[in-house]
Each structure stands twice: as structure tokens, then as C-alpha cells.
Amino acid sequence: SGGAAYLAPLCRRMINKRLKNPNDVRKDIEKRLVGIEIDPFAAWFSQFLVDCVLADLAPSKVRPKNIVTNANSLQCPKRLLNKFDYVIGNPPYGIINLSNSLAEEYSDVLSGKANLYQLFFKLGFELAKESGVVHFVTPTGFISGNYFKSLREYIEDISSPVFFSVL
């Protein structure tokens, strides 16, 4: 969830104006919005900004449920798989050394050296429902780099890319 660059604005847009009771609006957001952040301060800050958006919707002395969890996204609970209509993020990147078990788990997106965002691409597709959307801001290396051949094949096999933007 980073510094809530996505979560707080999404929370604001997700507010269902048809729900008249502020408590119902807050509960609706709590059911549909999830953030996972490995950095403790960034997780706290993300939750704080979401709380600011929801502040007017919380009855006095009722704090909104935590939407942001301080955890490693790559170890997210299986109950979150195939749950989301929309997965958005700016995954971390950089070459990493994987344990044998992680290398095996992510082998379908790896060719040679492992880059963190290869793992996040797979996670994003696993979190999204079959008809869901995955929207990531990533370096462009995966478009043509040899280390990303398996990732490109994975994306082509399991999805229908709609849009790529290179800035």
C-alpha cells in the first residue's frame, strides 16, 4: 500500500453515495478495500490517510477497522486469492535471491535471475478474480528483457492485456 498514494484516493472514490447511513458506508469500505504493506511506518501512514477519508463516516468514538495490514504481501493469506475485482500497486523491484521453496512457487514467472516485481505480477494475478483487473506501475524491463521471458509468457497465458503505457 506504500504511502497510500492509491488507497486513500480509492477509498474516497469507493464511497457509495447511495448508502445514506454513514456507518453503512464505512462498513462497505471496510469490506471492499484492502492494503498490505511490509514497511511498518508506511502501513501506519496508509491507514492514517484512509482513516482521514473515513473520519466523517465514523460515529463518534468508532474507529474504522484496519484496512491496511503490516505484512509481507508475498506471504498473504490464501483466503485473499481470487477475491478482488481490481488489484493496483507499484511493486518493489530489484534482483533478489530466492529460497528453493520460493523459487519453486514462482518458477512459472522466472527466467534466470529473480526480480521482485516478477513475484508481485504473479501475486497480482492470483489476487484478482477471473474477470478482475491488475494495474501495476513497474519498470519497462519486462517488456523485452531476456530475464522476463517467462513472465511475459505467464501474462499472455493467464490474462488478456488491455493496456500498456511506457513513459
C-alpha positions in Angstrom: 0.0 0.0 0.0 3.1 2.3 0.1 2.3 5.7 1.5 -1.4 5.4 0.5 -0.8 7.0 -2.9 -3.5 4.7 -4.2 -5.5 3.7 -1.1 -6.8 7.0 0.2 -7.9 8.3 -3.2 -9.5 4.9 -4.0 -11.3 5.0 -0.6 -12.7 8.4 -1.4 -13.9 7.2 -4.8 -15.4 4.0 -3.4 -17.7 5.8 -1.1 -21.2 4.7 -2.2 -23.3 7.8 -2.2 -26.5 5.6 -2.4 -25.9 4.4 1.1 -27.4 7.1 3.4 -26.2 5.8 6.8 -22.5 6.8 7.3 -22.0 3.7 9.4 -23.1 1.6 6.4 -20.8 3.5 4.1 -17.8 2.8 6.4 -18.7 -0.9 6.7 -18.9 -1.1 2.9 -15.4 0.3 2.5 -14.0 -2.0 5.2 -15.3 -5.0 3.3 -14.0 -4.0 -0.1 -10.7 -2.2 0.4 -7.5 -4.0 1.5 -3.9 -2.8 1.7 -0.8 -4.8 2.6 2.4 -3.0 3.3 5.7 -4.5 4.6 7.1 -1.2 6.0 5.6 -0.5 9.4 5.6 3.3 9.1 4.2 3.2 5.5 1.5 0.8 6.7 0.6 3.1 9.6 0.6 6.2 7.4 -1.6 4.5 4.8 -4.1 3.5 7.4 -4.0 7.0 8.9 -4.8 8.6 5.5 -7.7 6.1 4.9 -8.9 6.9 8.4 -8.9 10.6 7.5 -11.1 9.9 4.5 -13.5 7.8 6.6 -13.4 10.2 9.6 -16.7 11.9 8.7 -18.4 8.5 8.3 -17.5 7.0 11.7 -19.9 7.6 14.5 -18.2 9.3 17.4 -15.7 7.1 19.2 -15.8 4.4 16.5 -12.5 3.9 14.7 -12.7 2.3 11.3 -11.4 -1.2 11.1 -7.8 -1.6 9.9 -7.8 -1.7 6.2 -4.0 -1.8 5.9 -2.1 -4.7 7.3 1.6 -4.5 8.1 2.8 -7.7 6.4 4.8 -9.2 3.5 2.4 -9.2 0.5 4.2 -12.3 -0.9 3.0 -14.2 2.2 -0.6 -13.0 2.1 -3.3 -15.4 3.4 -4.7 -17.8 0.8 -8.2 -16.5 1.7 -7.4 -13.4 -0.3 -6.7 -15.3 -3.6 -9.2 -14.7 -6.4 -11.1 -12.2 -4.3 -10.5 -8.8 -5.9 -12.1 -7.0 -8.8 -9.2 -4.6 -9.0 -5.6 -5.1 -7.9 -3.4 -2.0 -8.1 0.1 -1.3 -7.0 3.6 -0.1 -7.5 5.5 -3.2 -6.7 9.1 -3.1 -5.4 11.8 -4.2 -7.9 15.3 -5.4 -7.7 17.3 -8.6 -8.2 16.8 -11.0 -5.2 18.0 -14.4 -4.2 15.1 -16.8 -3.5 14.9 -19.8 -1.2 14.3 -23.1 -3.0 10.7 -23.1 -2.0 10.0 -19.6 -3.3 11.9 -20.3 -6.5 9.7 -23.3 -7.0 6.5 -21.4 -6.1 7.3 -18.7 -8.6 9.1 -20.8 -11.3 6.4 -20.0 -13.9 7.3 -16.3 -13.9 11.1 -16.7 -13.6 13.8 -17.0 -16.2 17.3 -16.7 -14.8 17.6 -14.0 -12.1 14.6 -13.3 -10.0 13.3 -9.7 -9.8 10.9 -8.8 -7.0 8.3 -7.4 -9.4 8.1 -10.7 -11.2 6.8 -12.2 -8.0 4.3 -9.3 -7.5 3.0 -9.7 -11.0 2.1 -13.3 -10.2 0.6 -12.3 -6.9 -1.5 -9.6 -8.5 -3.0 -12.1 -11.0 -3.6 -14.6 -8.1 -5.4 -12.0 -6.0 -7.6 -10.8 -8.9 -10.9 -12.6 -9.7 -11.1 -14.3 -13.1 -12.6 -11.1 -14.6 -10.6 -8.8 -12.5 -8.1 -6.1 -13.5 -4.4 -5.9 -12.5 -2.8 -2.4 -12.8 0.8 -2.0 -11.9 3.4 0.7 -12.2 6.7 -1.1 -13.0 10.0 -0.6 -14.8 9.7 -1.4 -18.5 12.4 -4.1 -18.5 9.9 -6.9 -18.5 8.7 -5.9 -22.0 11.8 -7.2 -23.7 14.4 -8.3 -21.2 15.5 -11.9 -21.5 15.1 -12.5 -17.8 11.4 -11.7 -18.1 10.6 -14.2 -20.9 8.7 -16.5 -18.5 6.8 -13.5 -17.0 5.6 -12.4 -20.4 4.5 -15.9 -21.3 2.7 -16.2 -18.0 0.9 -12.9 -18.6 -0.1 -14.0 -22.1 -1.3 -17.4 -20.9 -3.5 -16.3 -18.0 -4.7 -12.9 -19.0 -5.7 -10.6 -21.8 -3.5 -7.5 -21.6 -5.6 -4.4 -22.4 -3.2 -1.5 -22.0 0.5 -0.8 -21.6 1.8 2.7 -21.2 5.5 3.5 -21.5 6.5 6.8 -20.0 
